[in-house]
Amino acid sequence: MHPKKEKIFEAAIEKFAKKGTTSTTMQEIVKAAGIGKGTLYRYFENKEDLIFSLIEFRFNIIFEKVKADIIKLDDPIQKIEKVIDAHLNFCAIHGANKFLIREVWGYKSKFKNAIQEMMSLYTGFIKDIIEEGIEQGKFKEVNALNAATALIGMIDITIIRCMMFEEDFLTNKIREDIVEIYLNGMVID
């Protein structure tokens, strides 16, 4: 990535996290990035384009991290645990970027097709792991797409709850609970 584009992303994340996307102006981003207005518009048509580019950039980071973490694993259970770890750790490390989850929901109508494509890629990746686990007899016979969607939903709604209610983001505890509930369920046999 070009260093100027990276500066724009960093400035936008900082401003959007503090003021929200609606209240932040492109001029504020230009000033925070220490660049000229023409440079900003060389990379992005408008604020919506910048927001979407941020969403896409951050999605690619988390997706590549998940893939890199599990490429050497054979056990689908460990792969699911790594998916959970990577997703939660990304949000914990990039705390200021949590607002992007909110923006995905807020702009879903404007970016519906692109966001749907990104989510389908991520969900399909997890679905493949679940199908692998079913084939190996490690997971129950379930609809793998629904199971993948449920896992992403569990993680994202937990992150959103922490954001909305300003709860501490205790990655290890959240991870333990999600792994336990997702992989072992809640019903005592």
Beta strands, then each sheet from edge to edge (+ up, - down):
end
